[in-house]
Amino acid sequence: MSRIGKQPITIPENVEVKISDNQITVKGPLGELNQTILSQIELTLKDSSNGQKELLVSPKKESKDASALWGLFRALIFNMVKGVTDGFEKKLEIQGVGYRASLQGDKLSLNIGLSHPVDIEAPKGIEFKADKNIITISGTDKQLVGQIAAKIRDQRKPEPYKGKGIRYVDEVVKRKAGKKAAGTE
């Protein structure tokens, strides 16, 4: 039994949920998200005792595949509901002399010590903000926000000796000692 899958998903009043054959659509103030649901998973929309709507996710029959995917689909749908109401955000920090980020329309231009600037285009539903050395990636799709943040970080990962590079704001980079002075005994 899935501990996550058993929990009902509370649907806020400003969110509309449509369930068709194997598709769920969640529409809210920040946008609309779709997800394909496997045939082994059943979705039930009902009113709760406190007057709000709840979505229950359950396996249609007890099988190994259904129980393995039960909690996953509950988490995916919960993230869809949270994304269209609040949105998701990742913050990256640039450290290094001369390293900077700037916005040019919907493109993020990174000057990170290479011979050329690196341009990253924002996919549909993703928004960039750049001020000084902080890059903010925001959007409704949690997976896409995390993927774009990882793609930006991969352009120049933080190196362990001086700490230069692009890192998440709360990331701790373990620093290594440099070369020891030769001949000091």
C-alpha positions in Angstrom: 0.0 0.0 0.0 1.3 3.4 -0.9 1.3 5.9 1.9 1.5 8.8 -0.6 -1.1 7.3 -2.9 -3.7 7.0 -0.1 -3.7 10.7 0.7 -6.5 12.7 -1.1 -5.6 15.8 -3.1 -7.5 18.8 -2.1 -8.6 20.9 -5.1 -8.7 24.7 -4.4 -11.8 26.6 -5.5 -10.0 28.5 -8.3 -8.8 25.2 -10.0 -10.8 23.2 -12.5 -10.0 19.5 -13.0 -11.2 17.5 -16.0 -10.8 13.7 -16.2 -11.4 12.0 -19.5 -10.5 8.4 -20.5 -6.7 8.4 -19.8 -6.1 12.1 -19.5 -6.3 14.6 -16.7 -6.3 18.4 -17.3 -5.8 20.8 -14.4 -6.6 24.5 -15.1 -5.9 27.3 -12.7 -4.9 31.0 -12.4 -1.3 30.4 -13.7 -2.1 28.1 -16.6 -3.1 24.7 -17.7 -1.3 21.3 -17.4 -2.1 17.9 -18.9 -1.0 14.4 -17.8 -1.7 11.0 -19.4 -2.8 8.4 -16.8 -2.1 4.7 -17.2 -5.1 2.4 -17.4 -4.1 0.7 -14.1 -4.8 3.9 -12.1 -8.3 5.1 -11.3 -9.1 8.8 -10.5 -12.2 9.7 -8.5 -13.4 13.3 -8.0 -15.7 13.9 -5.0 -16.8 16.5 -2.5 -15.3 16.3 1.0 -17.1 16.9 4.3 -15.7 20.5 4.5 -17.2 21.6 1.1 -14.0 21.4 -1.0 -13.4 19.0 -3.8 -11.0 16.1 -3.4 -9.3 13.9 -5.9 -8.6 10.3 -4.9 -6.0 8.2 -6.8 -6.3 4.4 -6.5 -5.1 1.3 -8.4 -7.9 -0.5 -10.4 -6.7 -3.9 -9.3 -3.9 -5.1 -7.0 -0.9 -5.7 -9.3 2.7 -5.0 -8.9 2.7 -2.4 -11.6 -0.4 -0.6 -10.3 0.9 -0.4 -6.7 4.3 0.8 -8.0 2.7 3.7 -10.0 0.0 4.6 -7.5 2.1 7.0 -5.4 3.9 8.4 -8.5 0.7 9.5 -10.2 -0.7 11.0 -7.0 2.5 13.0 -6.6 2.4 14.1 -10.3 -1.2 15.3 -10.0 -0.5 17.1 -6.7 2.4 18.9 -8.4 0.1 19.9 -11.2 -2.5 21.4 -8.8 0.2 23.2 -6.9 1.9 24.4 -10.1 -1.3 26.1 -11.5 -2.1 27.8 -8.2 1.4 28.8 -6.8 3.9 27.8 -9.4 7.4 26.5 -8.9 10.7 28.4 -8.7 14.5 27.5 -8.6 17.2 30.0 -7.9 20.8 29.7 -9.2 23.8 31.7 -8.1 26.8 32.6 -10.3 30.1 32.9 -8.6 33.3 34.0 -10.3 35.1 37.1 -11.5 33.5 38.4 -14.7 30.7 35.7 -14.6 27.3 37.3 -15.2 23.9 36.6 -16.6 21.6 38.9 -18.6 18.2 38.7 -20.2 17.7 39.4 -23.9 14.0 39.0 -24.6 13.1 35.5 -23.5 16.7 34.3 -23.8 19.2 34.0 -20.9 22.7 35.0 -21.9 25.5 33.6 -19.7 29.1 35.0 -19.7 30.9 32.3 -17.7 34.5 32.4 -18.8 34.1 30.8 -22.2 35.2 32.4 -25.5 31.5 33.1 -26.3 28.3 33.8 -24.4 26.0 30.9 -23.8 22.4 31.6 -24.8 19.6 29.5 -23.3 16.1 30.0 -24.7 13.1 29.7 -22.3 10.7 27.0 -23.3 6.9 27.7 -23.3 5.7 28.2 -19.7 9.2 29.1 -18.2 10.2 32.5 -17.2 13.8 33.8 -16.4 14.8 36.6 -14.1 18.4 37.7 -13.7 19.6 40.3 -11.2 23.3 40.6 -10.4 24.5 37.1 -9.7 21.1 35.3 -9.0 19.1 33.6 -11.8 15.5 32.7 -11.0 13.6 30.1 -13.1 9.9 30.0 -12.6 7.0 28.1 -14.2 4.0 25.9 -13.6 5.6 22.5 -14.5 7.9 21.3 -11.7 9.7 18.8 -13.9 10.4 21.4 -16.6 11.6 24.1 -14.1 14.0 21.6 -12.5 15.3 20.4 -15.9 16.0 23.9 -17.1 17.8 24.8 -13.8 19.9 21.7 -14.2 20.7 22.6 -17.8 21.9 26.0 -16.8 24.0 24.6 -13.9 25.6 22.1 -16.3 27.0 25.0 -18.4 29.6 25.7 -15.7 29.4 23.4 -12.6 31.0 24.8 -9.4 34.6 23.7 -9.2 36.0 22.6 -5.8 39.2 24.7 -5.6 38.0 28.3 -6.0 34.2 27.7 -5.9 33.7 29.4 -9.3 30.7 28.4 -11.4 26.9 28.1 -11.3 25.2 26.5 -8.2 21.8 26.3 -6.6 21.4 29.1 -4.0 21.2 26.6 -1.1 23.9 24.3 -2.5 27.1 23.7 -0.5 30.2 23.0 -2.5 32.9 21.1 -0.6 36.2 23.0 -1.1 39.5 21.1 -1.6 42.9 22.3 -0.5 45.2 23.4 -3.3 48.6 22.0 -3.9 50.8 21.9 -0.8 53.9 24.0 -0.9 56.8 21.9 -2.2 60.0 21.7 -0.2 58.6 22.8 3.2 59.6 20.1 5.7 
